[in-house]
Each structure stands twice: as C-alpha cells, then as structure tokens.
Amino acid sequence: MAPDTTAAAATAGLPQERRLVTAVPGPRSAALHERRRGAVSDGVASTLPVYVADAAGGVIVDIDGNSLIDLGSGIAVASVGNAAPRVVDAVQEAITHFTHTCFMVTPYEGYVAVAEKLNEVTPGSHAKKTALFNSGSEAVENAVKIARLATGRTAVVVFDHAYHGRTNLTMALTAKAMPYKAGFGPFAGEIYRMPMSYPFRDGLDGKEAAARAISQIQTQIGAGNVAAVLIEPIQGEGGFVVPADGFLPALSEWCTANGVVFIADEIQTGFCRTGDWFACDHEGVVPDLITTAKGIAGGMPLAAVTGRAELMDAVHAGGLGGTYGGNPIACAAALAAIETMEAEDLVGAARGIEAIARPRLEALAAETGRIGEVRGRGAMIAVEFVARGTTDPDAAAAGAVARACHAAGVVVLTCGSYGNVIRLLPPLVIGDALLSEGLDVLADAVRGL
C-alpha cells in the first residue's frame, strides 16, 4: 500500500509506511534487551521489546530499521503524534531559557497559561482553577485530597474494572489485582467499590445501573460520609468499558444532590481522544473535578486537576504542589499540543478514525464469532474476545492476536479485567491508508485464530 503523506508526517520526515526488514524484534533490539536485563528492574515490563530510534505521525521506527504502525500512541499519550512540529518547536524554544525553577519557589508564565487553557477547555462554564502535577496517579491522589478536605468527609467511591494508578492510594482505587496490586498492600482505607455499568455483561440500561450503584452507596456507606465519586467516563485498562447512556448523568446528579464531589478521571479519555474534547462532553456531564494527563503535552510528563474554584481553593497554601509539577518545558509542550488539537481539528480526526475502524471491526466480529463486542468512541476503540458462541472471556485469543499483530509490524495493546480485550489508540494524526493497513493486519490475525 502506498505510504501516507500527511502534513504532520511530511514535516516530521518519516515515511508513513509499515516496513519490516528483520523479524520483530530484530537483532539489535534483542541485543539491547539483553543489556536492559542487566540494568533495569524486571518489575518494569514492555509490551513489545523493540527499541525505538524515531517516531512520528502513525509510525515507530526501531533500531533495526523496522517501521511499525502505531495503534497504541504510548497508551494515548502521543495523540498529536510523536515529534509533532508545534510541540518540537515549543520545547526547543523553552529549553533555551531555563529547564526548571520550581513553580513553588519562583513561578513562571507557562504554568499560568496552561492553567488558563485547561480552565477554558474542560467541561462547564463555572469558575475553575487548576493545579499541575507530573503523572496521572499524582493527579488522582490530589483530586481525592481536595475532595476530602473540601467536604470534611473521608469515603471515596470507585467502580469495578477501574484503573487509577500505581501509587499506594491509586492502587487502592484500582480494581485489578495482577499486575497492579498483587503483593503491594496494605492499601489506603475508606475506598468503596461499586458495580460499573457494563452493558455487554450486565444487560442494564444506564438508569438501572446507576440505581443499583447508588442503592449500594447509600446502604453500605451513607451519602453523608462520601467525599467523592471517582470514575473514568470510559474505562481504560479495565477494558474500554463504555457505560450505558444515562449512567454518568445519574451519578453526577446524585452527587450534586448529596454534596459529594464528582471526579471524572479523563487521563486516558481526554484531549480529543473520544471524538469530543473530553468524554464527559458526550452526555453533557460537568464534573466538579477532572483529572488529566497522557495526551495533554505531546509526550512530555504533565498532569492536572481542574475544578470548581471553591473546591480548588479549599486547600490551604502549600497543600498542593510538587518539585517538578508543571515543569516549564512540559508546559510549553502542553500549550503547543492543545494548539495542534485546535488547529488540526483532532476532535474531527478522532471521529474519522472511528468511522473507518468501527464498521470494519463490527464486520469482523460478525464474520468470525470470536469478538463479543466492539465498543468505544472516537479513536478509543476496543474488541472483546470471547469463546465462540458464548460470552465467556477468551484471554488466550486476545494474546494470540496481539502477538500476531506485533510480529507483522503493528503495535496493539491488550487490556481488560479478564485480559481478553485489544484496545486501539492510534495517534489522532494517523493517515487513513496507514490506519486501514493496520486494521488489515488485525483482521488477518483474528481470522487466524
């Protein structure tokens, strides 16, 4: 298939094509992997041990010269593409001035400008304020801190299949034991897990699923004890579970009626990924606090909590922060990444990706009988593998398909509480031809089961 020649790819200078010159991984990657084994903790795993030399647009080029189609975006981080021109230019300019001063010691404009932009683009027209951090886990931890302090309550409600991070508190908030929680306890207390709306598996509509969860909250905790309800509007690591329409609005309304802080974890779903600026926009849900990271800064480490000004200001001076939070280089990258999203209509691009991918995946499901459901929105699409003729999870099938894709030069990711889901998170700047070729490879892998 002819290579793509999108503007982003042409500027970055990498041909947008799948090209295999060795096995995957190749000999140079294998040699470097041996070095890694002697130097890097075995606790740090990699999905596909090819070692990257260059990446741009929708491709990753490894040190053996293989060019792989990227349908993972570093887990939704490189949404504007790797080496996005505006991001590169902004980082190069910023780094000539200073690399760090610590905003808590001597502040700078970039931090303020990012906060202003997040206050503008996140859901809701109310007065908002923002605090910046380094990672999604930090953002979630600080959102919980803010909610507890502002309400004077301690209980935090989370959901089945949730993933919120790897720190002690966010492990407690996360549902899946292996590999995230196993052996790392004891965990933080006052965390309560409720049933998620999972239409493929529970058969409930949104209002029914919300009523079930709310009933359990009121019975098991008591509304007056709940500081926050924390939820991913579309679950990420848990399997791209999309709640039934009406579920999120009902939870949000219950929170408002009971003085509970509604926190939307949009770390994976945010910044155009789902075909809206934020996944909450789909049903007009306005969270009290929203956590963001991943796609915010074109690959630079940055995260944020944005929320109602009165909540954000409830914290005493010095109660929020961190040495590297809102690093000036990351702030420059974030402003450039958001500018790219606006200028290149990456909301529209995400919807275009869904328009190509969803019909093909649904046809593949009907053809093979191995896919129980195709779900997701925008450029956040997943397929859940089941044993033929049942809804029983089939993790072995998902693993086999992922391995086949990797060997053929296409990066895909598995996920799900049962390990039976393949998730697609392509860069929003990927060309149509490259995306279609990646889907061809995936389809061949599923047919080969």
URNOR-V264358 format. One record per residue. N is the residue number from 1. PHI is phi as a letter, one per 20 degrees, with the letter a starting at -180 (none if undefined). PSI is psi as a letter, one per 30 degrees, with the letter a starting at -180 (none if undefined). Layout:
n:N phi:PHI psi:PSI
n:N phi:PHI psi:PSI
This chain:
n:1 phi:none psi:k
n:2 phi:f psi:k
n:3 phi:f psi:l
n:4 phi:f psi:l
n:5 phi:c psi:h
n:6 phi:f psi:l
n:7 phi:g psi:e
n:8 phi:f psi:e
n:9 phi:f psi:e
n:10 phi:f psi:e
n:11 phi:f psi:e
n:12 phi:f psi:f
n:13 phi:n psi:g
n:14 phi:d psi:k
n:15 phi:g psi:k
n:16 phi:e psi:i
n:17 phi:b psi:l
n:18 phi:e psi:k
n:19 phi:b psi:j
n:20 phi:d psi:k
n:21 phi:d psi:f
n:22 phi:c psi:l
n:23 phi:f psi:l
n:24 phi:d psi:j
n:25 phi:f psi:l
n:26 phi:e psi:l
n:27 phi:f psi:e
n:28 phi:f psi:e
n:29 phi:f psi:e
n:30 phi:f psi:e
n:31 phi:f psi:e
n:32 phi:f psi:e
n:33 phi:f psi:e
n:34 phi:f psi:e
n:35 phi:g psi:e
n:36 phi:g psi:e
n:37 phi:f psi:f
n:38 phi:e psi:f
n:39 phi:c psi:f
n:40 phi:d psi:k
n:41 phi:g psi:k
n:42 phi:f psi:f
n:43 phi:f psi:f
n:44 phi:e psi:j
n:45 phi:d psi:l
n:46 phi:c psi:k
n:47 phi:f psi:e
n:48 phi:c psi:j
n:49 phi:f psi:h
n:50 phi:e psi:k
n:51 phi:d psi:k
n:52 phi:e psi:k
n:53 phi:d psi:e
n:54 phi:b psi:l
n:55 phi:b psi:k
n:56 phi:a psi:l
n:57 phi:l psi:c
n:58 phi:d psi:g
n:59 phi:c psi:l
n:60 phi:c psi:k
n:61 phi:d psi:k
n:62 phi:e psi:l
n:63 phi:f psi:f
n:64 phi:e psi:f
n:65 phi:n psi:g
n:66 phi:f psi:k
n:67 phi:d psi:j
n:68 phi:d psi:k
n:69 phi:f psi:k
n:70 phi:e psi:j
n:71 phi:d psi:g
n:72 phi:c psi:f
n:73 phi:l psi:h
n:74 phi:l psi:h
n:75 phi:m psi:h
n:76 phi:m psi:g
n:77 phi:e psi:e
n:78 phi:e psi:h
n:79 phi:f psi:e
n:80 phi:e psi:g
n:81 phi:n psi:l
n:82 phi:f psi:k
n:83 phi:l psi:h
n:84 phi:g psi:k
n:85 phi:g psi:e
n:86 phi:f psi:e
n:87 phi:f psi:e
n:88 phi:g psi:e
n:89 phi:f psi:e
n:90 phi:f psi:e
n:91 phi:f psi:e
n:92 phi:f psi:e
n:93 phi:f psi:e
n:94 phi:f psi:e
n:95 phi:f psi:f
n:96 phi:f psi:f
n:97 phi:e psi:e
n:98 phi:a psi:l
n:99 phi:e psi:f
n:100 phi:a psi:k
n:101 phi:c psi:f
n:102 phi:m psi:j
n:103 phi:g psi:f
n:104 phi:f psi:f
n:105 phi:d psi:d
n:106 phi:c psi:j
n:107 phi:f psi:l
n:108 phi:b psi:l
n:109 phi:f psi:e
n:110 phi:g psi:e
n:111 phi:f psi:e
n:112 phi:f psi:e
n:113 phi:f psi:e
n:114 phi:f psi:e
n:115 phi:g psi:e
n:116 phi:g psi:e
n:117 phi:f psi:e
n:118 phi:f psi:e
n:119 phi:f psi:e
n:120 phi:f psi:e
n:121 phi:e psi:f
n:122 phi:f psi:l
n:123 phi:f psi:k
n:124 phi:n psi:k
n:125 phi:d psi:g
n:126 phi:f psi:l
n:127 phi:f psi:k
n:128 phi:c psi:l
n:129 phi:c psi:l
n:130 phi:c psi:k
n:131 phi:c psi:k
n:132 phi:d psi:k
n:133 phi:c psi:a
n:134 phi:d psi:e
n:135 phi:b psi:l
n:136 phi:f psi:e
n:137 phi:g psi:e
n:138 phi:f psi:e
n:139 phi:f psi:e
n:140 phi:f psi:e
n:141 phi:g psi:e
n:142 phi:f psi:e
n:143 phi:f psi:e
n:144 phi:f psi:e
n:145 phi:g psi:e
n:146 phi:f psi:e
n:147 phi:f psi:e
n:148 phi:f psi:e
n:149 phi:f psi:e
n:150 phi:f psi:e
n:151 phi:e psi:f
n:152 phi:m psi:g
n:153 phi:d psi:l
n:154 phi:c psi:f
n:155 phi:f psi:k
n:156 phi:c psi:k
n:157 phi:e psi:k
n:158 phi:c psi:a
n:159 phi:c psi:l
n:160 phi:g psi:k
n:161 phi:m psi:g
n:162 phi:f psi:k
n:163 phi:c psi:k
n:164 phi:c psi:f
n:165 phi:q psi:a
n:166 phi:c psi:g
n:167 phi:f psi:l
n:168 phi:f psi:e
n:169 phi:f psi:e
n:170 phi:f psi:f
n:171 phi:f psi:e
n:172 phi:f psi:e
n:173 phi:f psi:f
n:174 phi:e psi:k
n:175 phi:e psi:e
n:176 phi:e psi:k
n:177 phi:f psi:e
n:178 phi:d psi:k
n:179 phi:e psi:g
n:180 phi:e psi:e
n:181 phi:d psi:f
n:182 phi:g psi:k
n:183 phi:n psi:f
n:184 phi:d psi:f
n:185 phi:f psi:l
n:186 phi:f psi:l
n:187 phi:d psi:l
n:188 phi:g psi:k
n:189 phi:e psi:a
n:190 phi:m psi:h
n:191 phi:d psi:k
n:192 phi:c psi:k
n:193 phi:d psi:k
n:194 phi:d psi:l
n:195 phi:f psi:k
n:196 phi:e psi:l
n:197 phi:f psi:j
n:198 phi:c psi:i
n:199 phi:g psi:e
n:200 phi:f psi:e
n:201 phi:d psi:f
n:202 phi:d psi:f
n:203 phi:m psi:g
n:204 phi:e psi:k
n:205 phi:e psi:l
n:206 phi:f psi:e
n:207 phi:f psi:e
n:208 phi:f psi:e
n:209 phi:f psi:e
n:210 phi:f psi:e
n:211 phi:f psi:e
n:212 phi:f psi:e
n:213 phi:f psi:e
n:214 phi:f psi:e
n:215 phi:g psi:e
n:216 phi:f psi:e
n:217 phi:g psi:e
n:218 phi:f psi:e
n:219 phi:f psi:e
n:220 phi:e psi:f
n:221 phi:c psi:e
n:222 phi:n psi:k
n:223 phi:g psi:e
n:224 phi:f psi:f
n:225 phi:d psi:f
n:226 phi:e psi:k
n:227 phi:f psi:e
n:228 phi:b psi:k
n:229 phi:d psi:k
n:230 phi:d psi:k
n:231 phi:b psi:k
n:232 phi:e psi:k
n:233 phi:g psi:e
n:234 phi:c psi:k
n:235 phi:f psi:k
n:236 phi:e psi:d
n:237 phi:g psi:f
n:238 phi:f psi:f
n:239 phi:p psi:g
n:240 phi:l psi:h
n:241 phi:f psi:k
n:242 phi:d psi:j
n:243 phi:f psi:l
n:244 phi:f psi:k
n:245 phi:g psi:k
n:246 phi:n psi:f
n:247 phi:f psi:e
n:248 phi:f psi:e
n:249 phi:g psi:e
n:250 phi:f psi:e
n:251 phi:f psi:e
n:252 phi:f psi:e
n:253 phi:f psi:e
n:254 phi:f psi:e
n:255 phi:g psi:e
n:256 phi:g psi:e
n:257 phi:f psi:f
n:258 phi:d psi:g
n:259 phi:m psi:g
n:260 phi:d psi:k
n:261 phi:f psi:k
n:262 phi:e psi:j
n:263 phi:d psi:k
n:264 phi:e psi:j
n:265 phi:e psi:j
n:266 phi:d psi:h
n:267 phi:f psi:e
n:268 phi:e psi:f
n:269 phi:e psi:f
n:270 phi:f psi:l
n:271 phi:m psi:h
n:272 phi:m psi:f
n:273 phi:g psi:e
n:274 phi:e psi:g
n:275 phi:n psi:g
n:276 phi:c psi:l
n:277 phi:g psi:e
n:278 phi:c psi:k
n:279 phi:f psi:f
n:280 phi:f psi:f
n:281 phi:f psi:f
n:282 phi:g psi:e
n:283 phi:d psi:g
n:284 phi:m psi:g
n:285 phi:f psi:k
n:286 phi:d psi:j
n:287 phi:f psi:l
n:288 phi:f psi:e
n:289 phi:c psi:k
n:290 phi:c psi:k
n:291 phi:d psi:k
n:292 phi:c psi:l
n:293 phi:a psi:b
n:294 phi:k psi:c
n:295 phi:f psi:g
n:296 phi:f psi:e
n:297 phi:c psi:g
n:298 phi:m psi:g
n:299 phi:o psi:f
n:300 phi:e psi:k
n:301 phi:f psi:j
n:302 phi:b psi:k
n:303 phi:b psi:l
n:304 phi:b psi:l
n:305 phi:d psi:k
n:306 phi:c psi:k
n:307 phi:a psi:a
n:308 phi:g psi:k
n:309 phi:g psi:e
n:310 phi:f psi:e
n:311 phi:f psi:e
n:312 phi:f psi:e
n:313 phi:e psi:f
n:314 phi:f psi:f
n:315 phi:e psi:k
n:316 phi:f psi:l
n:317 phi:g psi:k
n:318 phi:n psi:f
n:319 phi:f psi:f
n:320 phi:c psi:l
n:321 phi:q psi:a
n:322 phi:q psi:k
n:323 phi:g psi:e
n:324 phi:e psi:f
n:325 phi:g psi:k
n:326 phi:m psi:h
n:327 phi:g psi:k
n:328 phi:f psi:e
n:329 phi:f psi:e
n:330 phi:f psi:e
n:331 phi:f psi:e
n:332 phi:f psi:e
n:333 phi:f psi:e
n:334 phi:f psi:e
n:335 phi:f psi:e
n:336 phi:f psi:e
n:337 phi:f psi:e
n:338 phi:f psi:e
n:339 phi:f psi:e
n:340 phi:f psi:e
n:341 phi:g psi:e
n:342 phi:f psi:e
n:343 phi:f psi:e
n:344 phi:d psi:g
n:345 phi:l psi:i
n:346 phi:f psi:f
n:347 phi:f psi:e
n:348 phi:f psi:e
n:349 phi:f psi:e
n:350 phi:f psi:e
n:351 phi:f psi:e
n:352 phi:f psi:e
n:353 phi:f psi:e
n:354 phi:f psi:e
n:355 phi:f psi:f
n:356 phi:e psi:e
n:357 phi:f psi:e
n:358 phi:f psi:e
n:359 phi:g psi:e
n:360 phi:f psi:e
n:361 phi:f psi:e
n:362 phi:f psi:e
n:363 phi:f psi:e
n:364 phi:f psi:e
n:365 phi:f psi:e
n:366 phi:f psi:e
n:367 phi:f psi:e
n:368 phi:e psi:f
n:369 phi:m psi:g
n:370 phi:d psi:f
n:371 phi:d psi:j
n:372 phi:f psi:e
n:373 phi:b psi:k
n:374 phi:d psi:k
n:375 phi:b psi:l
n:376 phi:o psi:l
n:377 phi:b psi:l
n:378 phi:m psi:b
n:379 phi:e psi:h
n:380 phi:c psi:i
n:381 phi:c psi:k
n:382 phi:c psi:l
n:383 phi:c psi:k
n:384 phi:d psi:k
n:385 phi:e psi:k
n:386 phi:c psi:l
n:387 phi:f psi:k
n:388 phi:g psi:k
n:389 phi:n psi:g
n:390 phi:c psi:a
n:391 phi:d psi:g
n:392 phi:f psi:k
n:393 phi:g psi:k
n:394 phi:c psi:i
n:395 phi:f psi:e
n:396 phi:f psi:e
n:397 phi:f psi:e
n:398 phi:g psi:e
n:399 phi:f psi:e
n:400 phi:f psi:e
n:401 phi:f psi:e
n:402 phi:f psi:e
n:403 phi:f psi:e
n:404 phi:f psi:e
n:405 phi:f psi:e
n:406 phi:f psi:e
n:407 phi:f psi:f
n:408 phi:e psi:g
n:409 phi:n psi:h
n:410 phi:c psi:k
n:411 phi:e psi:j
n:412 phi:c psi:l
n:413 phi:c psi:k
n:414 phi:e psi:l
n:415 phi:a psi:a
n:416 phi:o psi:k
n:417 phi:g psi:f
n:418 phi:d psi:g
n:419 phi:m psi:g
n:420 phi:d psi:g
n:421 phi:c psi:k
n:422 phi:d psi:k
n:423 phi:d psi:k
n:424 phi:d psi:k
n:425 phi:c psi:i
n:426 phi:f psi:l
n:427 phi:g psi:k
n:428 phi:f psi:f
n:429 phi:e psi:g
n:430 phi:f psi:k
n:431 phi:f psi:l
n:432 phi:f psi:e
n:433 phi:f psi:e
n:434 phi:f psi:e
n:435 phi:f psi:e
n:436 phi:f psi:e
n:437 phi:f psi:e
n:438 phi:f psi:e
n:439 phi:f psi:e
n:440 phi:g psi:e
n:441 phi:f psi:e
n:442 phi:f psi:e
n:443 phi:f psi:e
n:444 phi:f psi:e
n:445 phi:f psi:e
n:446 phi:f psi:e
n:447 phi:f psi:f
n:448 phi:e psi:f
n:449 phi:f psi:none
